[in-house]
Amino acid sequence: MTTIEGFILAPQGFVRGRLTHADGRITAVEGAPVDEATARREGGPYVLPGFIDLHVHGGGGHDTMAGGDAALHIARVHAQHGTTAMLATTMTAPRGEIEAALRALAPACAERAQGAARVLGVHLEGPYINPGRLGAQPDFASTATLAEVLALDALAPLKLITIAPEMPGHLELIVALRGAGFVVQIGHSAGRYEDGVAALRAGASGFTHLFNAMTGLHHREPGMAGAALAHAERAEIIPDLLHVHEGAIRVALRAIPGLYCVTDSTAAAGMPDGDYRLGRHTVTKCLGGVRLADGTLAGSTLTMDQALRNLVQIGLSLAEASRRTATLAAEHLGLADRGRLTAGAWADAVVLDDMLRLKQVLIEGETIEPA
């Protein structure tokens, strides 16, 4: 049995005390309740739930579409930045390339490697998107069928599927996918406000990288972003302060109760400036971002520890920032034993100093040195 001491963020709030764990699970969280202001004034260490990132394309020079052992390297890079569980995210591509990527991802989904984040499964971001809203996705968008999705799921577990609901047959497909147990998000969409509302009613449960690669909000044409702000219970957002302005993040926080953070990170995450792969694209990291040759944002270099710091920087409490970088993502996937520090949950935690820098990462009881 191992113990971590500090200001521990339990479900009911901070306690000054200790967390004990054994055999990969938390056995107890004990201590006296303390308000966050006191904890911040005394300066840590702070013990928070490990970060959960549901949108990861790459890191450390590796891309999920590359096959081989790319997923292992990606999971290790993000673990060093406090991500304890993640979804490996694919790109739009010809079906054969997607199938090859899924076959390569399957072993990482089946078993967590030492020193790596738990790969919970796959976020299928494309090819079922609108060709008019590709963003940085290659131009291989297609419409989906349930049979095709089930065939892909047989190669590696699909935990999250991004769909443009306005494409032919997709609204009916959302109903079928939800009935089959998949979590569906709306994204890369040229749809109207009405399309977004219809998709939510059909069973879609969130929006992929809110505001990006979707029709924006106008007061006479609310668009897909307007549907999200008016009706969504959940959505993902990239808080690198480049994809979304601080003010728009604040709007989304007020409107969407289950707004959770993702990195949308690429192979350039954790790497110096230069050229990297993103699916079939070559992307360039410079000036803190990743772009295609025409200037289009192409994923990010964000890591979840920086996402937490960015949220605190724009005014969220540490407890609320933690909820947006861990707990809400776990709830989105229906995971009751991750994203929270409570007895019986997986021993996934991050330990931060008074500047919110990582001091220690704990993944299923394994201690990992941060980057």
C-alpha positions in Angstrom: 0.0 0.0 0.0 1.4 3.4 -1.0 0.4 6.9 0.2 0.4 10.4 -1.3 0.0 13.4 0.9 -1.1 16.9 0.2 -4.3 18.8 -0.7 -6.3 16.1 -2.3 -9.3 16.9 -4.6 -11.9 14.5 -3.5 -15.5 14.5 -5.0 -16.7 16.7 -2.2 -13.8 19.1 -2.4 -10.3 19.5 -1.1 -9.1 17.7 2.0 -5.7 18.1 3.7 -4.6 14.5 4.1 -3.5 11.4 2.3 -4.5 9.1 -0.6 -3.6 5.5 -0.3 -3.6 2.9 -3.1 -2.8 -0.7 -3.7 -3.0 -3.0 -6.7 -3.8 -0.1 -9.0 -6.9 1.1 -7.1 -7.5 3.8 -4.6 -8.1 2.3 -1.2 -8.9 5.5 0.8 -8.9 9.3 0.8 -8.6 10.6 4.3 -8.2 14.1 5.8 -9.8 17.2 7.0 -11.9 19.3 4.6 -10.3 22.6 3.5 -11.5 25.3 1.2 -9.6 26.0 -2.1 -8.5 29.5 -1.0 -6.7 28.0 2.0 -5.1 25.2 -0.1 -3.9 27.7 -2.7 -2.5 30.1 -0.1 -0.5 27.3 1.6 0.9 26.3 -1.8 0.3 22.5 -2.3 1.2 19.9 -3.2 -2.2 19.4 -4.9 -3.4 15.9 -5.8 -5.9 15.9 -8.6 -7.6 13.2 -10.7 -5.4 12.2 -13.6 -6.2 14.0 -16.9 -8.5 12.3 -19.4 -8.1 13.3 -23.1 -10.7 12.1 -25.6 -9.0 13.6 -28.7 -5.4 12.7 -29.3 -3.9 12.5 -32.8 -0.3 12.2 -31.7 2.7 13.4 -29.7 6.5 13.1 -29.5 6.8 12.9 -33.2 4.4 10.1 -33.7 0.9 10.0 -35.4 -1.9 7.6 -34.7 -2.4 6.9 -38.4 1.2 5.8 -38.8 0.6 2.3 -37.5 3.3 0.2 -35.9 4.0 1.2 -32.2 3.0 4.8 -32.7 0.2 4.5 -30.1 2.7 3.3 -27.5 5.0 6.3 -28.0 2.0 8.7 -28.0 0.6 7.3 -24.8 4.0 7.6 -23.0 4.5 11.2 -24.1 1.1 12.3 -22.8 1.5 10.3 -19.6 4.5 12.5 -18.9 2.2 15.5 -19.1 -0.4 14.0 -16.7 -2.8 12.3 -19.1 -3.7 9.0 -17.4 -6.4 7.9 -19.9 -7.0 8.9 -23.5 -8.7 8.0 -26.8 -6.4 7.5 -29.8 -8.0 9.6 -32.6 -8.0 8.8 -36.3 -8.0 11.1 -39.3 -10.2 11.0 -42.5 -8.5 8.7 -45.0 -9.4 5.9 -47.5 -11.0 3.1 -45.7 -8.0 0.8 -46.1 -5.8 3.3 -44.3 -8.3 3.6 -41.4 -8.5 -0.1 -41.1 -4.7 -0.4 -41.0 -4.5 2.3 -38.3 -7.2 0.6 -36.2 -5.4 -2.8 -36.4 -2.2 -1.1 -35.2 -4.1 0.6 -32.4 -5.8 -2.5 -31.1 -2.9 -3.9 -29.0 -2.5 -0.5 -27.2 -6.3 -0.5 -26.5 -6.1 -4.1 -25.1 -3.3 -3.6 -22.7 -1.7 -0.6 -21.0 2.1 -0.5 -21.5 4.4 0.4 -18.7 4.9 4.2 -18.4 2.0 4.9 -20.7 -1.5 6.3 -20.4 -4.4 3.9 -20.6 -5.7 3.9 -24.2 -9.4 3.5 -23.6 -10.2 3.0 -27.3 -10.5 5.1 -30.4 -12.1 8.4 -31.3 -13.1 8.0 -35.0 -12.9 11.5 -36.2 -13.8 11.0 -39.9 -14.4 10.0 -42.5 -18.1 10.6 -41.7 -17.8 14.4 -42.0 -18.9 17.1 -44.4 -16.3 17.6 -47.2 -17.1 21.4 -47.0 -15.9 21.5 -43.4 -12.7 19.4 -43.5 -10.6 21.7 -41.4 -7.3 19.9 -41.4 -8.8 16.6 -42.4 -7.7 15.1 -45.7 -10.3 15.2 -48.5 -11.6 11.6 -48.1 -15.0 12.3 -46.4 -17.7 9.7 -46.9 -21.1 8.8 -45.6 -21.5 6.0 -43.1 -23.4 2.8 -42.7 -24.0 0.9 -39.5 -22.4 -2.2 -41.0 -19.3 -0.3 -41.9 -19.0 1.2 -38.4 -19.5 -2.2 -36.8 -16.7 -3.6 -39.0 -14.3 -0.9 -37.9 -15.2 -1.4 -34.3 -14.3 -5.1 -34.7 -10.7 -4.0 -35.5 -10.4 -1.7 -32.4 -12.9 -0.5 -29.9 -14.6 2.7 -31.1 -15.6 4.7 -28.0 -16.4 8.0 -29.7 -17.6 8.7 -33.3 -17.7 12.2 -34.9 -20.4 12.6 -37.5 -21.7 15.5 -39.6 -25.5 14.9 -39.1 -26.6 16.8 -42.3 -25.0 14.2 -44.6 -27.3 11.8 -46.3 -28.5 9.0 -43.9 -26.5 10.2 -41.0 -29.4 11.4 -38.8 -30.9 7.9 -39.0 -27.5 6.4 -38.4 -27.1 8.4 -35.1 -30.2 6.6 -33.8 -28.7 3.2 -34.8 -25.3 4.0 -33.4 -26.7 5.1 -30.1 -28.8 1.9 -30.0 -25.6 -0.1 -30.6 -24.0 1.6 -27.6 -21.7 4.1 -29.3 -21.1 7.7 -28.1 -21.7 10.1 -31.0 -20.5 13.6 -31.4 -21.4 16.3 -34.0 -18.4 17.8 -35.8 -16.8 18.9 -39.0 -20.3 20.0 -40.0 -21.8 22.5 -42.4 -25.2 21.9 -40.9 -27.7 24.5 -39.8 -28.9 25.1 -36.2 -31.9 22.8 -37.0 -29.6 20.0 -38.1 -27.8 20.2 -34.7 -31.0 20.2 -32.7 -32.3 17.2 -34.7 -29.0 15.3 -34.2 -29.2 15.9 -30.4 -32.7 14.6 -30.4 -31.6 11.5 -32.4 -29.1 10.7 -29.7 -25.9 12.6 -30.4 -24.4 13.5 -27.0 -21.8 16.2 -27.7 -19.8 18.3 -30.2 -16.3 17.8 -31.4 -13.8 20.7 -30.8 -16.6 23.3 -30.3 -16.6 26.3 -32.6 -13.9 24.7 -34.9 -14.9 23.1 -38.3 -18.6 23.9 -37.9 -21.0 26.6 -38.8 -20.7 29.6 -36.5 -23.1 31.6 -34.4 -24.9 34.5 -36.0 -28.0 36.1 -34.5 -30.1 35.4 -37.5 -28.5 32.1 -38.4 -27.4 30.3 -35.2 -25.6 27.5 -37.0 -24.2 24.4 -35.4 -22.3 26.4 -32.7 -25.6 28.0 -31.8 -27.3 24.6 -31.5 -24.5 23.5 -29.1 -24.8 26.6 -27.0 -28.6 26.5 -26.8 -29.1 22.7 -26.3 -26.0 20.7 -25.6 -25.3 19.0 -22.3 -21.7 18.1 -23.3 -19.1 19.3 -25.8 -15.3 19.2 -26.1 -13.2 22.3 -26.4 -9.5 23.0 -27.1 -8.3 25.4 -24.4 -4.9 26.3 -26.0 -6.2 29.9 -26.3 -5.4 29.7 -30.0 -8.3 27.5 -31.4 -10.8 29.3 -29.2 -10.7 32.9 -27.8 -10.9 33.2 -24.0 -14.2 35.0 -24.3 -15.7 32.2 -26.4 -14.5 29.6 -23.8 -16.3 31.6 -21.2 -19.5 31.7 -23.3 -19.3 27.9 -23.7 -18.7 27.4 -19.9 -21.9 29.4 -19.1 -24.0 27.5 -21.7 -22.8 23.9 -21.7 -22.8 22.1 -18.3 -20.6 19.2 -19.4 -18.0 21.2 -21.4 -14.8 19.2 -21.2 -11.3 19.9 -22.5 -9.3 18.0 -25.1 -5.9 18.7 -26.7 -6.5 17.6 -30.3 -2.7 17.2 -30.1 -0.6 16.2 -33.0 2.8 14.5 -33.5 4.2 18.0 -32.8 3.2 17.9 -29.2 6.3 17.8 -27.0 8.5 18.5 -30.0 10.5 21.4 -31.3 9.3 23.6 -34.2 9.4 21.8 -37.5 7.4 19.7 -39.9 5.4 16.6 -38.8 2.8 14.2 -40.1 -0.9 14.5 -39.4 -2.5 11.6 -41.3 -1.7 12.3 -44.9 -0.8 15.9 -44.3 2.5 17.5 -43.5 1.9 20.1 -40.8 4.3 22.8 -39.4 4.8 23.6 -35.8 5.7 27.3 -35.2 4.6 30.2 -33.0 2.9 27.8 -30.6 0.6 26.3 -33.1 0.4 23.7 -35.9 -0.8 24.6 -39.3 -1.2 23.4 -42.9 0.7 25.2 -45.6 -2.3 27.5 -46.3 -2.4 28.6 -42.6 -5.3 26.4 -41.5 -5.0 25.3 -37.9 -4.2 21.6 -37.9 -4.6 20.2 -34.4 -2.4 21.5 -31.6 0.7 21.1 -29.5 -1.3 21.3 -26.3 -0.9 18.9 -23.4 -3.4 18.5 -20.6 -1.2 19.9 -17.9 -1.0 23.1 -19.9 -4.8 23.0 -20.5 -5.4 23.0 -16.8 -3.1 25.9 -16.3 -4.8 27.8 -19.1 -8.2 27.3 -17.5 -6.9 28.6 -14.2 -5.3 31.5 -16.0 -8.7 32.6 -17.5 -10.3 32.5 -14.1 -11.5 29.0 -13.3 -10.9 27.6 -9.8 -8.5 24.7 -9.6 -11.3 22.4 -8.7 -13.4 23.4 -11.6 -10.4 23.2 -14.0 -9.8 19.7 -12.8 -13.4 18.7 -13.4 -13.1 20.0 -17.0 -9.9 18.1 -17.6 -10.8 14.8 -16.0 -14.2 14.1 -14.4 -16.5 15.3 -17.2 -14.7 13.4 -19.9 -14.9 10.2 -17.8 -18.7 10.8 -17.3 -19.1 11.4 -21.1 -17.8 7.8 -21.7 -19.8 6.4 -18.7 -16.7 5.6 -16.7 -17.5 5.6 -13.0 -14.0 4.5 -11.8 -11.9 7.2 -13.5 -11.7 11.0 -13.3 -12.3 11.1 -9.5 -10.3 10.4 -6.4 -12.4 8.0 -4.4 -12.0 4.6 -2.9 -12.4 1.9 -5.5 -11.5 4.1 -8.5 -8.4 3.5 -10.5 -5.3 5.1 -8.9 -4.9 7.8 -11.6 -3.7 11.1 -10.2 -1.4 14.0 -10.8 0.5 15.9 -8.1 1.1 19.6 -8.8 3.3 22.2 -7.0 2.1 25.7 -6.1 2.7 26.9 -9.7 0.6 24.0 -11.0 3.6 22.3 -12.5 3.6 18.5 -12.5 5.6 16.8 -9.8 4.3 13.2 -10.1 1.9 11.2 -12.3 0.2 8.1 -11.1 -1.4 5.8 -13.6 -3.2 2.7 -12.3 -0.8 2.8 -9.3 2.3 3.2 -11.4 4.5 6.2 -10.7 5.7 8.1 -13.8 8.1 10.9 -13.8 6.7 14.0 -15.6 8.3 15.6 -18.6 
